[in-house]
Amino acid sequence: MNPTWMNDPRIRNISPEKLAVMTLLMENAEGKSPEEFLPILMQTSQSLEKAGMSFTANEKNLILDVLKEGMTPAEKQRLSFIQTLLNQG
């Protein structure tokens, strides 16, 4: 995974706790297909909720944008579909 995502201006206002969760999530998701990644994201989101936190829409978009790097066009398309569904909820 390209570590330059840590320079993305969208992470400026993310708490250190959520940033640590995001980093671990991205490490666990690296090399996974969109279908393999979705359960990881859902499990992480549930764990955050139990801790009284949740990912904002912008944070979810950042995670998915970073994960799209290195994916095939077909995988990017499937992940974009998942991203659309997540943004509706």
PDB file of N, CA, C and O in Angstrom:
ATOM      1  N   MET A   1       0.850  -1.174   0.000  1.00  0.00           N
ATOM      2  CA  MET A   1       0.000   0.000   0.000  1.00  0.00           C
ATOM      3  C   MET A   1       0.893   1.233   0.000  1.00  0.00           C
ATOM      4  O   MET A   1       1.930   1.280   0.662  1.00  0.00           O
ATOM      5  N   ASN A   2       0.469   2.198  -0.741  1.00  0.00           N
ATOM      6  CA  ASN A   2       1.209   3.444  -0.845  1.00  0.00           C
ATOM      7  C   ASN A   2       0.999   4.277   0.422  1.00  0.00           C
ATOM      8  O   ASN A   2      -0.126   4.682   0.713  1.00  0.00           O
ATOM      9  N   PRO A   3       2.072   4.537   1.179  1.00  0.00           N
ATOM     10  CA  PRO A   3       1.909   5.266   2.447  1.00  0.00           C
ATOM     11  C   PRO A   3       1.620   6.757   2.285  1.00  0.00           C
ATOM     12  O   PRO A   3       1.443   7.454   3.284  1.00  0.00           O
ATOM     13  N   THR A   4       1.567   7.259   1.059  1.00  0.00           N
ATOM     14  CA  THR A   4       1.313   8.683   0.868  1.00  0.00           C
ATOM     15  C   THR A   4      -0.105   9.089   1.270  1.00  0.00           C
ATOM     16  O   THR A   4      -0.399  10.279   1.384  1.00  0.00           O
ATOM     17  N   TRP A   5      -0.978   8.116   1.485  1.00  0.00           N
ATOM     18  CA  TRP A   5      -2.339   8.455   1.900  1.00  0.00           C
ATOM     19  C   TRP A   5      -2.320   9.181   3.239  1.00  0.00           C
ATOM     20  O   TRP A   5      -3.250   9.921   3.559  1.00  0.00           O
ATOM     21  N   MET A   6      -1.268   8.974   4.022  1.00  0.00           N
ATOM     22  CA  MET A   6      -1.171   9.654   5.306  1.00  0.00           C
ATOM     23  C   MET A   6      -0.981  11.166   5.139  1.00  0.00           C
ATOM     24  O   MET A   6      -1.137  11.920   6.099  1.00  0.00           O
ATOM     25  N   ASN A   7      -0.647  11.604   3.934  1.00  0.00           N
ATOM     26  CA  ASN A   7      -0.497  13.026   3.644  1.00  0.00           C
ATOM     27  C   ASN A   7      -1.785  13.641   3.093  1.00  0.00           C
ATOM     28  O   ASN A   7      -1.842  14.842   2.831  1.00  0.00           O
ATOM     29  N   ASP A   8      -2.797  12.828   2.921  1.00  0.00           N
ATOM     30  CA  ASP A   8      -4.062  13.305   2.375  1.00  0.00           C
ATOM     31  C   ASP A   8      -4.677  14.322   3.339  1.00  0.00           C
ATOM     32  O   ASP A   8      -4.776  14.049   4.536  1.00  0.00           O
ATOM     33  N   PRO A   9      -5.087  15.480   2.844  1.00  0.00           N
ATOM     34  CA  PRO A   9      -5.658  16.504   3.734  1.00  0.00           C
ATOM     35  C   PRO A   9      -6.938  16.049   4.440  1.00  0.00           C
ATOM     36  O   PRO A   9      -7.331  16.646   5.442  1.00  0.00           O
ATOM     37  N   ARG A  10      -7.586  15.011   3.936  1.00  0.00           N
ATOM     38  CA  ARG A  10      -8.821  14.539   4.566  1.00  0.00           C
ATOM     39  C   ARG A  10      -8.576  13.894   5.930  1.00  0.00           C
ATOM     40  O   ARG A  10      -9.527  13.699   6.688  1.00  0.00           O
ATOM     41  N   ILE A  11      -7.317  13.555   6.265  1.00  0.00           N
ATOM     42  CA  ILE A  11      -7.080  12.913   7.562  1.00  0.00           C
ATOM     43  C   ILE A  11      -6.758  13.909   8.668  1.00  0.00           C
ATOM     44  O   ILE A  11      -6.615  13.524   9.828  1.00  0.00           O
ATOM     45  N   ARG A  12      -6.643  15.184   8.315  1.00  0.00           N
ATOM     46  CA  ARG A  12      -6.264  16.201   9.306  1.00  0.00           C
ATOM     47  C   ARG A  12      -7.121  16.203  10.563  1.00  0.00           C
ATOM     48  O   ARG A  12      -6.598  16.362  11.666  1.00  0.00           O
ATOM     49  N   ASN A  13      -8.397  16.033  10.418  1.00  0.00           N
ATOM     50  CA  ASN A  13      -9.304  16.152  11.559  1.00  0.00           C
ATOM     51  C   ASN A  13      -9.751  14.806  12.136  1.00  0.00           C
ATOM     52  O   ASN A  13     -10.697  14.748  12.921  1.00  0.00           O
ATOM     53  N   ILE A  14      -9.076  13.738  11.752  1.00  0.00           N
ATOM     54  CA  ILE A  14      -9.425  12.418  12.273  1.00  0.00           C
ATOM     55  C   ILE A  14      -8.689  12.206  13.590  1.00  0.00           C
ATOM     56  O   ILE A  14      -7.494  12.481  13.699  1.00  0.00           O
ATOM     57  N   SER A  15      -9.409  11.719  14.575  1.00  0.00           N
ATOM     58  CA  SER A  15      -8.797  11.483  15.880  1.00  0.00           C
ATOM     59  C   SER A  15      -7.705  10.422  15.763  1.00  0.00           C
ATOM     60  O   SER A  15      -7.770   9.559  14.889  1.00  0.00           O
ATOM     61  N   PRO A  16      -6.711  10.483  16.635  1.00  0.00           N
ATOM     62  CA  PRO A  16      -5.640   9.475  16.596  1.00  0.00           C
ATOM     63  C   PRO A  16      -6.171   8.050  16.750  1.00  0.00           C
ATOM     64  O   PRO A  16      -5.633   7.119  16.151  1.00  0.00           O
ATOM     65  N   GLU A  17      -7.223   7.878  17.549  1.00  0.00           N
ATOM     66  CA  GLU A  17      -7.793   6.546  17.738  1.00  0.00           C
ATOM     67  C   GLU A  17      -8.390   6.011  16.439  1.00  0.00           C
ATOM     68  O   GLU A  17      -8.147   4.866  16.059  1.00  0.00           O
ATOM     69  N   LYS A  18      -9.171   6.848  15.765  1.00  0.00           N
ATOM     70  CA  LYS A  18      -9.778   6.412  14.505  1.00  0.00           C
ATOM     71  C   LYS A  18      -8.726   6.251  13.421  1.00  0.00           C
ATOM     72  O   LYS A  18      -8.846   5.367  12.572  1.00  0.00           O
ATOM     73  N   LEU A  19      -7.713   7.078  13.433  1.00  0.00           N
ATOM     74  CA  LEU A  19      -6.646   6.955  12.446  1.00  0.00           C
ATOM     75  C   LEU A  19      -5.910   5.634  12.619  1.00  0.00           C
ATOM     76  O   LEU A  19      -5.534   5.003  11.631  1.00  0.00           O
ATOM     77  N   ALA A  20      -5.702   5.211  13.850  1.00  0.00           N
ATOM     78  CA  ALA A  20      -5.056   3.923  14.104  1.00  0.00           C
ATOM     79  C   ALA A  20      -5.928   2.776  13.575  1.00  0.00           C
ATOM     80  O   ALA A  20      -5.417   1.819  12.995  1.00  0.00           O
ATOM     81  N   VAL A  21      -7.243   2.882  13.779  1.00  0.00           N
ATOM     82  CA  VAL A  21      -8.163   1.865  13.272  1.00  0.00           C
ATOM     83  C   VAL A  21      -8.136   1.854  11.747  1.00  0.00           C
ATOM     84  O   VAL A  21      -8.098   0.787  11.134  1.00  0.00           O
ATOM     85  N   MET A  22      -8.155   3.036  11.132  1.00  0.00           N
ATOM     86  CA  MET A  22      -8.117   3.128   9.676  1.00  0.00           C
ATOM     87  C   MET A  22      -6.837   2.498   9.124  1.00  0.00           C
ATOM     88  O   MET A  22      -6.877   1.776   8.127  1.00  0.00           O
ATOM     89  N   THR A  23      -5.716   2.770   9.767  1.00  0.00           N
ATOM     90  CA  THR A  23      -4.440   2.230   9.312  1.00  0.00           C
ATOM     91  C   THR A  23      -4.460   0.706   9.373  1.00  0.00           C
ATOM     92  O   THR A  23      -4.044   0.039   8.426  1.00  0.00           O
ATOM     93  N   LEU A  24      -4.933   0.165  10.465  1.00  0.00           N
ATOM     94  CA  LEU A  24      -5.020  -1.287  10.611  1.00  0.00           C
ATOM     95  C   LEU A  24      -5.986  -1.874   9.588  1.00  0.00           C
ATOM     96  O   LEU A  24      -5.714  -2.919   8.996  1.00  0.00           O
ATOM     97  N   LEU A  25      -7.103  -1.205   9.385  1.00  0.00           N
ATOM     98  CA  LEU A  25      -8.081  -1.656   8.394  1.00  0.00           C
ATOM     99  C   LEU A  25      -7.460  -1.723   7.013  1.00  0.00           C
ATOM    100  O   LEU A  25      -7.631  -2.710   6.298  1.00  0.00           O
ATOM    101  N   MET A  26      -6.745  -0.684   6.637  1.00  0.00           N
ATOM    102  CA  MET A  26      -6.140  -0.648   5.309  1.00  0.00           C
ATOM    103  C   MET A  26      -5.054  -1.706   5.158  1.00  0.00           C
ATOM    104  O   MET A  26      -4.902  -2.295   4.088  1.00  0.00           O
ATOM    105  N   GLU A  27      -4.307  -1.945   6.217  1.00  0.00           N
ATOM    106  CA  GLU A  27      -3.296  -2.999   6.167  1.00  0.00           C
ATOM    107  C   GLU A  27      -3.956  -4.367   5.996  1.00  0.00           C
ATOM    108  O   GLU A  27      -3.476  -5.196   5.223  1.00  0.00           O
ATOM    109  N   ASN A  28      -5.053  -4.604   6.714  1.00  0.00           N
ATOM    110  CA  ASN A  28      -5.761  -5.883   6.614  1.00  0.00           C
ATOM    111  C   ASN A  28      -6.444  -6.064   5.263  1.00  0.00           C
ATOM    112  O   ASN A  28      -6.628  -7.192   4.805  1.00  0.00           O
ATOM    113  N   ALA A  29      -6.814  -4.968   4.630  1.00  0.00           N
ATOM    114  CA  ALA A  29      -7.539  -5.031   3.362  1.00  0.00           C
ATOM    115  C   ALA A  29      -6.617  -5.087   2.148  1.00  0.00           C
ATOM    116  O   ALA A  29      -7.062  -5.388   1.040  1.00  0.00           O
ATOM    117  N   GLU A  30      -5.358  -4.802   2.350  1.00  0.00           N
ATOM    118  CA  GLU A  30      -4.427  -4.740   1.217  1.00  0.00           C
ATOM    119  C   GLU A  30      -4.403  -6.069   0.466  1.00  0.00           C
ATOM    120  O   GLU A  30      -4.264  -7.140   1.057  1.00  0.00           O
ATOM    121  N   GLY A  31      -4.541  -5.964  -0.849  1.00  0.00           N
ATOM    122  CA  GLY A  31      -4.500  -7.135  -1.711  1.00  0.00           C
ATOM    123  C   GLY A  31      -5.795  -7.924  -1.782  1.00  0.00           C
ATOM    124  O   GLY A  31      -5.866  -8.939  -2.473  1.00  0.00           O
ATOM    125  N   LYS A  32      -6.803  -7.474  -1.084  1.00  0.00           N
ATOM    126  CA  LYS A  32      -8.089  -8.168  -1.077  1.00  0.00           C
ATOM    127  C   LYS A  32      -8.989  -7.611  -2.182  1.00  0.00           C
ATOM    128  O   LYS A  32      -8.881  -6.447  -2.566  1.00  0.00           O
ATOM    129  N   SER A  33      -9.862  -8.456  -2.672  1.00  0.00           N
ATOM    130  CA  SER A  33     -10.852  -8.011  -3.651  1.00  0.00           C
ATOM    131  C   SER A  33     -11.917  -7.200  -2.913  1.00  0.00           C
ATOM    132  O   SER A  33     -12.013  -7.268  -1.688  1.00  0.00           O
ATOM    133  N   PRO A  34     -12.715  -6.434  -3.659  1.00  0.00           N
ATOM    134  CA  PRO A  34     -13.795  -5.677  -3.003  1.00  0.00           C
ATOM    135  C   PRO A  34     -14.728  -6.582  -2.200  1.00  0.00           C
ATOM    136  O   PRO A  34     -15.197  -6.201  -1.127  1.00  0.00           O
ATOM    137  N   GLU A  35     -14.994  -7.771  -2.716  1.00  0.00           N
ATOM    138  CA  GLU A  35     -15.883  -8.690  -2.008  1.00  0.00           C
ATOM    139  C   GLU A  35     -15.242  -9.208  -0.716  1.00  0.00           C
ATOM    140  O   GLU A  35     -15.936  -9.442   0.273  1.00  0.00           O
ATOM    141  N   GLU A  36     -13.939  -9.384  -0.729  1.00  0.00           N
ATOM    142  CA  GLU A  36     -13.234  -9.823   0.479  1.00  0.00           C
ATOM    143  C   GLU A  36     -13.089  -8.677   1.475  1.00  0.00           C
ATOM    144  O   GLU A  36     -13.058  -8.897   2.686  1.00  0.00           O
ATOM    145  N   PHE A  37     -13.001  -7.455   0.957  1.00  0.00           N
ATOM    146  CA  PHE A  37     -12.800  -6.291   1.814  1.00  0.00           C
ATOM    147  C   PHE A  37     -14.062  -5.885   2.564  1.00  0.00           C
ATOM    148  O   PHE A  37     -13.985  -5.457   3.715  1.00  0.00           O
ATOM    149  N   LEU A  38     -15.203  -6.012   1.935  1.00  0.00           N
ATOM    150  CA  LEU A  38     -16.445  -5.529   2.542  1.00  0.00           C
ATOM    151  C   LEU A  38     -16.695  -6.101   3.940  1.00  0.00           C
ATOM    152  O   LEU A  38     -17.025  -5.333   4.844  1.00  0.00           O
ATOM    153  N   PRO A  39     -16.556  -7.412   4.160  1.00  0.00           N
ATOM    154  CA  PRO A  39     -16.760  -7.916   5.531  1.00  0.00           C
ATOM    155  C   PRO A  39     -15.763  -7.327   6.538  1.00  0.00           C
ATOM    156  O   PRO A  39     -16.106  -7.121   7.702  1.00  0.00           O
ATOM    157  N   ILE A  40     -14.544  -7.059   6.095  1.00  0.00           N
ATOM    158  CA  ILE A  40     -13.545  -6.454   6.978  1.00  0.00           C
ATOM    159  C   ILE A  40     -13.993  -5.055   7.379  1.00  0.00           C
ATOM    160  O   ILE A  40     -13.899  -4.682   8.548  1.00  0.00           O
ATOM    161  N   LEU A  41     -14.481  -4.282   6.415  1.00  0.00           N
ATOM    162  CA  LEU A  41     -14.971  -2.937   6.698  1.00  0.00           C
ATOM    163  C   LEU A  41     -16.172  -2.975   7.643  1.00  0.00           C
ATOM    164  O   LEU A  41     -16.263  -2.177   8.576  1.00  0.00           O
ATOM    165  N   MET A  42     -17.081  -3.901   7.394  1.00  0.00           N
ATOM    166  CA  MET A  42     -18.280  -3.991   8.228  1.00  0.00           C
ATOM    167  C   MET A  42     -17.910  -4.384   9.665  1.00  0.00           C
ATOM    168  O   MET A  42     -18.444  -3.822  10.621  1.00  0.00           O
ATOM    169  N   GLN A  43     -17.008  -5.337   9.810  1.00  0.00           N
ATOM    170  CA  GLN A  43     -16.581  -5.761  11.147  1.00  0.00           C
ATOM    171  C   GLN A  43     -15.880  -4.617  11.879  1.00  0.00           C
ATOM    172  O   GLN A  43     -16.102  -4.409  13.072  1.00  0.00           O
ATOM    173  N   THR A  44     -15.040  -3.883  11.164  1.00  0.00           N
ATOM    174  CA  THR A  44     -14.345  -2.752  11.767  1.00  0.00           C
ATOM    175  C   THR A  44     -15.333  -1.669  12.180  1.00  0.00           C
ATOM    176  O   THR A  44     -15.202  -1.086  13.256  1.00  0.00           O
ATOM    177  N   SER A  45     -16.307  -1.402  11.341  1.00  0.00           N
ATOM    178  CA  SER A  45     -17.330  -0.394  11.660  1.00  0.00           C
ATOM    179  C   SER A  45     -18.117  -0.797  12.902  1.00  0.00           C
ATOM    180  O   SER A  45     -18.425   0.048  13.744  1.00  0.00           O
ATOM    181  N   GLN A  46     -18.445  -2.080  13.020  1.00  0.00           N
ATOM    182  CA  GLN A  46     -19.172  -2.554  14.200  1.00  0.00           C
ATOM    183  C   GLN A  46     -18.323  -2.408  15.457  1.00  0.00           C
ATOM    184  O   GLN A  46     -18.833  -2.038  16.515  1.00  0.00           O
ATOM    185  N   SER A  47     -17.033  -2.696  15.343  1.00  0.00           N
ATOM    186  CA  SER A  47     -16.136  -2.542  16.488  1.00  0.00           C
ATOM    187  C   SER A  47     -16.045  -1.074  16.909  1.00  0.00           C
ATOM    188  O   SER A  47     -16.023  -0.760  18.099  1.00  0.00           O
ATOM    189  N   LEU A  48     -15.992  -0.186  15.927  1.00  0.00           N
ATOM    190  CA  LEU A  48     -15.964   1.244  16.232  1.00  0.00           C
ATOM    191  C   LEU A  48     -17.233   1.673  16.953  1.00  0.00           C
ATOM    192  O   LEU A  48     -17.179   2.428  17.923  1.00  0.00           O
ATOM    193  N   GLU A  49     -18.367   1.191  16.478  1.00  0.00           N
ATOM    194  CA  GLU A  49     -19.646   1.553  17.094  1.00  0.00           C
ATOM    195  C   GLU A  49     -19.696   1.111  18.549  1.00  0.00           C
ATOM    196  O   GLU A  49     -20.217   1.833  19.400  1.00  0.00           O
ATOM    197  N   LYS A  50     -19.158  -0.070  18.841  1.00  0.00           N
ATOM    198  CA  LYS A  50     -19.127  -0.555  20.219  1.00  0.00           C
ATOM    199  C   LYS A  50     -18.274   0.352  21.103  1.00  0.00           C
ATOM    200  O   LYS A  50     -18.498   0.459  22.308  1.00  0.00           O
ATOM    201  N   ALA A  51     -17.281   1.010  20.471  1.00  0.00           N
ATOM    202  CA  ALA A  51     -16.411   1.934  21.206  1.00  0.00           C
ATOM    203  C   ALA A  51     -16.966   3.351  21.200  1.00  0.00           C
ATOM    204  O   ALA A  51     -16.319   4.274  21.695  1.00  0.00           O
ATOM    205  N   GLY A  52     -18.175   3.530  20.636  1.00  0.00           N
ATOM    206  CA  GLY A  52     -18.805   4.846  20.620  1.00  0.00           C
ATOM    207  C   GLY A  52     -18.313   5.751  19.506  1.00  0.00           C
ATOM    208  O   GLY A  52     -18.451   6.972  19.591  1.00  0.00           O
ATOM    209  N   MET A  53     -17.737   5.163  18.459  1.00  0.00           N
ATOM    210  CA  MET A  53     -17.247   5.944  17.322  1.00  0.00           C
ATOM    211  C   MET A  53     -17.821   5.360  16.040  1.00  0.00           C
ATOM    212  O   MET A  53     -18.380   4.263  16.032  1.00  0.00           O
ATOM    213  N   SER A  54     -17.673   6.112  14.965  1.00  0.00           N
ATOM    214  CA  SER A  54     -18.046   5.601  13.646  1.00  0.00           C
ATOM    215  C   SER A  54     -17.275   6.375  12.589  1.00  0.00           C
ATOM    216  O   SER A  54     -16.812   7.491  12.826  1.00  0.00           O
ATOM    217  N   PHE A  55     -17.145   5.761  11.420  1.00  0.00           N
ATOM    218  CA  PHE A  55     -16.502   6.446  10.301  1.00  0.00           C
ATOM    219  C   PHE A  55     -17.510   7.404   9.679  1.00  0.00           C
ATOM    220  O   PHE A  55     -18.672   7.049   9.480  1.00  0.00           O
ATOM    221  N   THR A  56     -17.067   8.609   9.375  1.00  0.00           N
ATOM    222  CA  THR A  56     -17.911   9.547   8.644  1.00  0.00           C
ATOM    223  C   THR A  56     -17.905   9.137   7.172  1.00  0.00           C
ATOM    224  O   THR A  56     -17.102   8.300   6.759  1.00  0.00           O
ATOM    225  N   ALA A  57     -18.791   9.722   6.395  1.00  0.00           N
ATOM    226  CA  ALA A  57     -18.815   9.449   4.953  1.00  0.00           C
ATOM    227  C   ALA A  57     -17.469   9.813   4.325  1.00  0.00           C
ATOM    228  O   ALA A  57     -16.969   9.081   3.471  1.00  0.00           O
ATOM    229  N   ASN A  58     -16.882  10.935   4.742  1.00  0.00           N
ATOM    230  CA  ASN A  58     -15.582  11.340   4.191  1.00  0.00           C
ATOM    231  C   ASN A  58     -14.488  10.346   4.542  1.00  0.00           C
ATOM    232  O   ASN A  58     -13.612  10.072   3.722  1.00  0.00           O
ATOM    233  N   GLU A  59     -14.530   9.801   5.757  1.00  0.00           N
ATOM    234  CA  GLU A  59     -13.526   8.819   6.165  1.00  0.00           C
ATOM    235  C   GLU A  59     -13.684   7.517   5.381  1.00  0.00           C
ATOM    236  O   GLU A  59     -12.693   6.909   4.977  1.00  0.00           O
ATOM    237  N   LYS A  60     -14.922   7.093   5.168  1.00  0.00           N
ATOM    238  CA  LYS A  60     -15.167   5.893   4.357  1.00  0.00           C
ATOM    239  C   LYS A  60     -14.662   6.107   2.939  1.00  0.00           C
ATOM    240  O   LYS A  60     -14.035   5.223   2.355  1.00  0.00           O
ATOM    241  N   ASN A  61     -14.940   7.296   2.382  1.00  0.00           N
ATOM    242  CA  ASN A  61     -14.475   7.583   1.027  1.00  0.00           C
ATOM    243  C   ASN A  61     -12.957   7.577   0.948  1.00  0.00           C
ATOM    244  O   ASN A  61     -12.392   7.081  -0.027  1.00  0.00           O
ATOM    245  N   LEU A  62     -12.292   8.118   1.952  1.00  0.00           N
ATOM    246  CA  LEU A  62     -10.832   8.105   1.978  1.00  0.00           C
ATOM    247  C   LEU A  62     -10.318   6.676   1.987  1.00  0.00           C
ATOM    248  O   LEU A  62      -9.413   6.338   1.224  1.00  0.00           O
ATOM    249  N   ILE A  63     -10.881   5.839   2.834  1.00  0.00           N
ATOM    250  CA  ILE A  63     -10.463   4.432   2.908  1.00  0.00           C
ATOM    251  C   ILE A  63     -10.625   3.757   1.554  1.00  0.00           C
ATOM    252  O   ILE A  63      -9.710   3.092   1.068  1.00  0.00           O
ATOM    253  N   LEU A  64     -11.784   3.932   0.956  1.00  0.00           N
ATOM    254  CA  LEU A  64     -12.045   3.279  -0.323  1.00  0.00           C
ATOM    255  C   LEU A  64     -11.189   3.850  -1.443  1.00  0.00           C
ATOM    256  O   LEU A  64     -10.742   3.106  -2.316  1.00  0.00           O
ATOM    257  N   ASP A  65     -10.956   5.151  -1.432  1.00  0.00           N
ATOM    258  CA  ASP A  65     -10.087   5.758  -2.453  1.00  0.00           C
ATOM    259  C   ASP A  65      -8.669   5.204  -2.366  1.00  0.00           C
ATOM    260  O   ASP A  65      -8.041   4.926  -3.388  1.00  0.00           O
ATOM    261  N   VAL A  66      -8.171   5.046  -1.152  1.00  0.00           N
ATOM    262  CA  VAL A  66      -6.817   4.506  -0.975  1.00  0.00           C
ATOM    263  C   VAL A  66      -6.764   3.059  -1.446  1.00  0.00           C
ATOM    264  O   VAL A  66      -5.805   2.645  -2.098  1.00  0.00           O
ATOM    265  N   LEU A  67      -7.787   2.302  -1.118  1.00  0.00           N
ATOM    266  CA  LEU A  67      -7.802   0.891  -1.494  1.00  0.00           C
ATOM    267  C   LEU A  67      -7.925   0.691  -3.003  1.00  0.00           C
ATOM    268  O   LEU A  67      -7.504  -0.343  -3.523  1.00  0.00           O
ATOM    269  N   LYS A  68      -8.494   1.659  -3.707  1.00  0.00           N
ATOM    270  CA  LYS A  68      -8.632   1.539  -5.159  1.00  0.00           C
ATOM    271  C   LYS A  68      -7.280   1.567  -5.866  1.00  0.00           C
ATOM    272  O   LYS A  68      -7.140   1.051  -6.975  1.00  0.00           O
ATOM    273  N   GLU A  69      -6.286   2.175  -5.215  1.00  0.00           N
ATOM    274  CA  GLU A  69      -4.964   2.228  -5.829  1.00  0.00           C
ATOM    275  C   GLU A  69      -4.455   0.803  -6.006  1.00  0.00           C
ATOM    276  O   GLU A  69      -4.468   0.012  -5.063  1.00  0.00           O
ATOM    277  N   GLY A  70      -4.021   0.488  -7.176  1.00  0.00           N
ATOM    278  CA  GLY A  70      -3.471  -0.837  -7.445  1.00  0.00           C
ATOM    279  C   GLY A  70      -4.504  -1.882  -7.826  1.00  0.00           C
ATOM    280  O   GLY A  70      -4.146  -3.028  -8.097  1.00  0.00           O
ATOM    281  N   MET A  71      -5.774  -1.514  -7.851  1.00  0.00           N
ATOM    282  CA  MET A  71      -6.813  -2.467  -8.251  1.00  0.00           C
ATOM    283  C   MET A  71      -6.969  -2.452  -9.767  1.00  0.00           C
ATOM    284  O   MET A  71      -6.618  -1.482 -10.438  1.00  0.00           O
ATOM    285  N   THR A  72      -7.494  -3.535 -10.278  1.00  0.00           N
ATOM    286  CA  THR A  72      -7.807  -3.599 -11.695  1.00  0.00           C
ATOM    287  C   THR A  72      -9.018  -2.701 -11.964  1.00  0.00           C
ATOM    288  O   THR A  72      -9.748  -2.358 -11.035  1.00  0.00           O
ATOM    289  N   PRO A  73      -9.235  -2.321 -13.217  1.00  0.00           N
ATOM    290  CA  PRO A  73     -10.427  -1.512 -13.514  1.00  0.00           C
ATOM    291  C   PRO A  73     -11.735  -2.185 -13.080  1.00  0.00           C
ATOM    292  O   PRO A  73     -12.648  -1.506 -12.609  1.00  0.00           O
ATOM    293  N   ALA A  74     -11.832  -3.488 -13.230  1.00  0.00           N
ATOM    294  CA  ALA A  74     -13.051  -4.195 -12.823  1.00  0.00           C
ATOM    295  C   ALA A  74     -13.226  -4.140 -11.303  1.00  0.00           C
ATOM    296  O   ALA A  74     -14.339  -3.943 -10.815  1.00  0.00           O
ATOM    297  N   GLU A  75     -12.140  -4.313 -10.558  1.00  0.00           N
ATOM    298  CA  GLU A  75     -12.219  -4.233  -9.098  1.00  0.00           C
ATOM    299  C   GLU A  75     -12.589  -2.824  -8.653  1.00  0.00           C
ATOM    300  O   GLU A  75     -13.378  -2.648  -7.725  1.00  0.00           O
ATOM    301  N   LYS A  76     -12.017  -1.823  -9.316  1.00  0.00           N
ATOM    302  CA  LYS A  76     -12.351  -0.431  -8.987  1.00  0.00           C
ATOM    303  C   LYS A  76     -13.829  -0.165  -9.207  1.00  0.00           C
ATOM    304  O   LYS A  76     -14.470   0.531  -8.419  1.00  0.00           O
ATOM    305  N   GLN A  77     -14.366  -0.725 -10.288  1.00  0.00           N
ATOM    306  CA  GLN A  77     -15.782  -0.533 -10.591  1.00  0.00           C
ATOM    307  C   GLN A  77     -16.644  -1.175  -9.511  1.00  0.00           C
ATOM    308  O   GLN A  77     -17.626  -0.579  -9.068  1.00  0.00           O
ATOM    309  N   ARG A  78     -16.287  -2.388  -9.081  1.00  0.00           N
ATOM    310  CA  ARG A  78     -17.057  -3.058  -8.028  1.00  0.00           C
ATOM    311  C   ARG A  78     -16.948  -2.290  -6.713  1.00  0.00           C
ATOM    312  O   ARG A  78     -17.934  -2.157  -5.988  1.00  0.00           O
ATOM    313  N   LEU A  79     -15.754  -1.784  -6.404  1.00  0.00           N
ATOM    314  CA  LEU A  79     -15.575  -1.025  -5.173  1.00  0.00           C
ATOM    315  C   LEU A  79     -16.336   0.298  -5.239  1.00  0.00           C
ATOM    316  O   LEU A  79     -16.867   0.755  -4.227  1.00  0.00           O
ATOM    317  N   SER A  80     -16.393   0.912  -6.408  1.00  0.00           N
ATOM    318  CA  SER A  80     -17.179   2.140  -6.566  1.00  0.00           C
ATOM    319  C   SER A  80     -18.655   1.874  -6.313  1.00  0.00           C
ATOM    320  O   SER A  80     -19.351   2.710  -5.737  1.00  0.00           O
ATOM    321  N   PHE A  81     -19.132   0.710  -6.745  1.00  0.00           N
ATOM    322  CA  PHE A  81     -20.523   0.337  -6.480  1.00  0.00           C
ATOM    323  C   PHE A  81     -20.748   0.192  -4.984  1.00  0.00           C
ATOM    324  O   PHE A  81     -21.747   0.680  -4.456  1.00  0.00           O
ATOM    325  N   ILE A  82     -19.826  -0.475  -4.296  1.00  0.00           N
ATOM    326  CA  ILE A  82     -19.911  -0.622  -2.841  1.00  0.00           C
ATOM    327  C   ILE A  82     -19.882   0.750  -2.175  1.00  0.00           C
ATOM    328  O   ILE A  82     -20.623   1.011  -1.228  1.00  0.00           O
ATOM    329  N   GLN A  83     -19.012   1.621  -2.687  1.00  0.00           N
ATOM    330  CA  GLN A  83     -18.887   2.980  -2.129  1.00  0.00           C
ATOM    331  C   GLN A  83     -20.222   3.720  -2.262  1.00  0.00           C
ATOM    332  O   GLN A  83     -20.634   4.418  -1.335  1.00  0.00           O
ATOM    333  N   THR A  84     -20.881   3.577  -3.373  1.00  0.00           N
ATOM    334  CA  THR A  84     -22.179   4.213  -3.583  1.00  0.00           C
ATOM    335  C   THR A  84     -23.185   3.706  -2.558  1.00  0.00           C
ATOM    336  O   THR A  84     -23.932   4.492  -1.975  1.00  0.00           O
ATOM    337  N   LEU A  85     -23.205   2.400  -2.340  1.00  0.00           N
ATOM    338  CA  LEU A  85     -24.128   1.820  -1.366  1.00  0.00           C
ATOM    339  C   LEU A  85     -23.829   2.324   0.050  1.00  0.00           C
ATOM    340  O   LEU A  85     -24.749   2.637   0.805  1.00  0.00           O
ATOM    341  N   LEU A  86     -22.542   2.404   0.408  1.00  0.00           N
ATOM    342  CA  LEU A  86     -22.172   2.871   1.735  1.00  0.00           C
ATOM    343  C   LEU A  86     -22.553   4.329   1.947  1.00  0.00           C
ATOM    344  O   LEU A  86     -22.938   4.719   3.049  1.00  0.00           O
ATOM    345  N   ASN A  87     -22.447   5.128   0.908  1.00  0.00           N
ATOM    346  CA  ASN A  87     -22.774   6.550   1.034  1.00  0.00           C
ATOM    347  C   ASN A  87     -24.276   6.788   1.135  1.00  0.00           C
ATOM    348  O   ASN A  87     -24.709   7.846   1.591  1.00  0.00           O
ATOM    349  N   GLN A  88     -25.068   5.812   0.713  1.00  0.00           N
ATOM    350  CA  GLN A  88     -26.520   5.944   0.841  1.00  0.00           C
ATOM    351  C   GLN A  88     -26.973   5.658   2.270  1.00  0.00           C
ATOM    352  O   GLN A  88     -28.019   6.138   2.706  1.00  0.00           O
ATOM    353  N   GLY A  89     -26.174   4.871   2.996  1.00  0.00           N
ATOM    354  CA  GLY A  89     -26.590   4.455   4.343  1.00  0.00           C
ATOM    355  C   GLY A  89     -26.093   5.324   5.424  1.00  0.00           C
ATOM    356  O   GLY A  89     -26.377   5.075   6.596  1.00  0.00           O
TER     357      GLY A  89
END
